[in-house]
């Protein structure tokens, strides 16, 4: 039987991972335990949100510009945002975890020019919550298609959408 968490190694393993499971493979108890570990990690405050100290050098070198921009949008909309280290699990993982109204959970970030439903379908393989940023406009048929995909998926929880051309932040579910 494979051990889920590597608690003997503070609790990361030699590769920096807490678990070999992907976020969507975790039980609710395991997910909350992983969030506890991640929340107790060291973060640096950056533009209104938190960045894992293990990732800050890459950010300061100009990497992850899209993720940073999306975290700023979330923070400006009342979320406490934590941009995570890339190596917290071997499996599929979310980019962030968020806190709001006393609740916290993983959130996958996706950006697109106009293919929102495809990005939504990709994101829910990584976390049950997602935030999709559309650079330009989104047509009524694209929005309808996204809402239909969200309605069909019982594993997904919160879905947020930002439409850059309109500077509009929406919660789809």
Secondary structure, 3 states (H helix, E strand, C coil): CCCCCCHHHCCCCCCCCCECCCHHHCCHHHHHHHHHHHHCCCEEEECCEEEECCCHHHHHCCCCHHHHHHHHHHHHCCCEEEECCCCCECCCCCCEEEEECCEEEEEEEEEECCCHHHHHHHHCCCCCCEEEEECCCCCHHHHHHHHHHHHHCCCCCCEEEEEHHHCEEEECC
